Amino acid sequence: MKDDETPTTELPDDFSEIIAGDGTAPDDTVSADSVVADTDVDMSRVSGWRRILRGNRTLWIVALCAVVSLVAGLLVGRFLIAPAEASEAPDPGLVTVPVEFGSLSNDVTLRADVGYADAVDVTIDTTGGGSVVTGSVPEVGATLNPLSIALEVVGRPVIVLPGELPAYRTLRFGVSGPDVVQLKQALVSVGIDAGDVASNLFDQATANAVGQLYAQAGYPAPAPEEGADETVRSAEQGVRDAQSSVTQAQQALTAAGAGPTKLESWQADVKVAQAEQALAEAKACTSPSDGSPCPSIQQAEWDVQTAKLERDQLWSAKNTGPEKAALDSARSQVDAANKALESARQSVLPYLPAGEVLFLTELPRRVDAVNVKRGSTIQGSVMTVSGAAVRLTGAAAEADARLLKVGAEATFELPDGTQQRAVISELKPGKDNKARWDVLFEPDPLTPEQITQLQGNNVRVQIAVGATEGDVLSVPLAALTAGPGGESRVEIVESDPREGKDAKTRTVVVKTGLAAKGAVEVTAVDGDIEEGDLVVVGR
């Protein structure tokens, strides 16, 4: 086509029929140019409408749905009749619920944390010696039992014993108090005889028991204070010297109180006999041949009396007061020496330093954390221990807690979805009426893997505070009605509940049991009731 040529459009053979739609005869004359121009305008209009429809497709769809809904609403409103306009409204049907058969329980549900019981920070008294850790450092997860060595400090053990009171002083011979009673009870619990457990005095038996304690732990008993052994030896020598003094004083007293010797007695008797003989000669004298005067009878009698007095004096008791006093003094010295020896020996008896014992409750215990290592110096807590057994710790409102009791069974879910049994071990009331109670549970034995998965988690625990013995029939509480005599009744539908007031029903007198979760256990007293029966709960 040339530039100066006007474009032409070829028309179909029936084009005359197409344009004849305005009522003109098909054989009317129409120019080709006008027809082409009209055709171009119509095609532009169609393209414009297509662009509008394509660009707003969602809007047109929504509009179409709205129109359809409007038409449907008008049609429904035109043909439906309201119940008020109907000549007779249908009766409503009966509201029924089937009788169920199964176990029924009333539960208390609470949340509980899973973990090891009673975490305690362990501190060691190092005021009596060094504080350098030299060995026996436990690993995390280790178990501390009675007689375990919790730690070794400066070569000395820290022995674990059961007890509530912490070690706050050195226990040695002669001290008394509740901590001594605790020590005796702890020693007895590990099979060591500590003497009279009811006595709060640390006596010889207790000291011997402490010596056995160290022997079982594999360590020597603590060494006595410096010079104590020399004091014992000196006291023993003092006792021996005092006893020797007593012997000497006794001998002196015996000698002082003894009677005359045989010679002294013989000489006294001879002297008396000679005086008596002289007296007899004086009395028999008449006149001596030599002309001398006779001996004086009076003098002779005095000599006899003097001889007899001297002999009696030999056998009379002697004054042994000084000897007796010396003996008493020697004996007093022996008593003092024995007391000094006893005190010296007590100073070397086995004793228990505060830093060498660790009293813990609820043994065995698990080591949760260790804060020291070999060669380090003790500062503050050396480790944290908890009960070796896993425990669940939950809280409950006072109203729920009062429904519980120690020994009651509970269940919680394990990570694999199975139910695990637990038992209430302790109930701790809150400080006031508004405070929640602590509820402690002991679960049945768990595997190490289960403990690892559960520790530190919070689980849902259910405790059955009332349960039926086996499966029972139960109905909703709303199904119960009261009879004229106050008896409990249920109404059972025997026909189609949709029949309303025309439905066939029968009344069954029942005895109620446990009520839980909106249902109540029922047992037929007058009439029959079975699982699946429909009971009326509303009309």
C-alpha positions, 0 to 999 in steps of 0.5 A: 500500500502506497502512502497516498492510498486510503486503506480499505476494508473488505466486508463479508458477503452478509454485511448488509444483513448485519447493518440492517438491524436498524430496520432499513432494507438490506439493499439500502446504500451505505458507504464503506468508509462510514461502516468502517468508522462505526466499527472502529468506535464499537471495537474501542468501546468493547476493549474499554469495557474489557479493561474495566472488567479485568482490572476490577475482577474482585469488585465485580465478583463481590457485587455479583454475590451481593446481588444474588444474596439480595434476590435469595433473601427476598425470595425466602422472606416472600415464601417463609411464614413466621411461627407467630403467623402460623396457625399452630407452632410445633411443640419443642422436643425434650432435652435428653442425655444418655445414661453413662457407664464407667468410673467416676472420680472427683479430682484435684488438679494442680501444677508441680515442679519436678526436681531433687528435694531440699537443695542445701548449700554446704559450708565448712567451718575452717576456723579451727585449721587450714582451708585448702582442699586436698582431696575427695572432691565429689563430682556433680551427680555423686551421692552422699551417704552416711559415713561418706567423705564430702571433702578433704581439707588439709588432709582431714576428712569431712564426714557425712552424718545424718542430723538437722543441727549444723556443726557449730562447735568442737565436741569433746569429753565433758561438753553437753547439749542437743548437738551431743544427743544428735551425734550419739543418735547419728553414731548409733544409726551407722552401727557405732555404740555411743553409750546412753543415747538419752544423755546429752553428755559427751562421756567416755563411751561417746569418745570411744565411739568417735574413735571408731567413727574415724577408724571406719572413715579410714582416718586417724582421730584428731591429734590432741593438743601439743603437750597433752601426752607429756601432761599425762605422763607427768600426772601418772608419775604424780599418782605414783609418788603420792601413793608412795607417800601414803605407804610411808605414812602408814608405816609410821602410824603403825610403828607409832601405835605398836605395843612394847617389845618383848624385852621391854615387857620382860624388863618391866615385869622383872622390875615389878617382881624386884619391888614386890620382893623388897616389900616382902623383905621389909615386912619380914625384917625384925632386927638385922644382925648387924644392928642396922635398921630394917628397910622402910615398908612404906618406901618398898610399897611405893617402889612396887606401885611405881614399877607397876605403873611403868609396866602399865604405861608400856601397854597403854595407847600412844599418841599417833596424831601426827602420824595419822595427819601425815597419812591423811595428807598423803591420801589427799595427795593421791586423790588430787594426783588421780584427778589430775591424771583423769583430766590429762587422759581426757585431754587426749580422748578422741573428739570431733572438730566442727570442721570435720563433720557435715550433718545433713537431713534426708540422706542420701543426698545428691551433689548438684554443684561443686564450687571448689577443686583440689588445691583451692581455698574454701570461701563460702559454699563448697557445694550444693546438695539435694535429696537423692530422690526426685520430688514433685513440689506443687501448690494448692488453694486451701480449699483443695488442699484440705481435701488431700491427705498424706499417702493419697495417690496421684498421677502425672504425665511422663514425656512419652505420654504415659501416666506415672504414679506418685504419692503425697509425702507432705502437706505444708499449710500456708502462713495465712488463710490466703496463702497457698499450701505446698504439696509434696509428691514422691513419684514411683521409681523413675529411670535415669533417662526419665529423670533427666527429661523431667528435671526442672519441668512443670507437670500437671498432677491429678489427685483423686479425692473421691472415686467409685469402686469400678464402673457405675451408672451416672447421669448429669446432676440436672437430670435429678428431681425430688419426689414428694418424699424427698427421694431422688428421681430421674425421668427416662424417655421411651419414645422419640424425644422430639415428640415433646409433651407427647413423648412417652416417659417413665420415672425411676427412683434412684439412690445417688452416690459420688458426684463429680464433674457435673455427673452423679452416680445413680443406682435404681431403687424403684424401676430400671435404668441402664446404660444408654437410656435417655434421661430428661435434663430439660424441656 
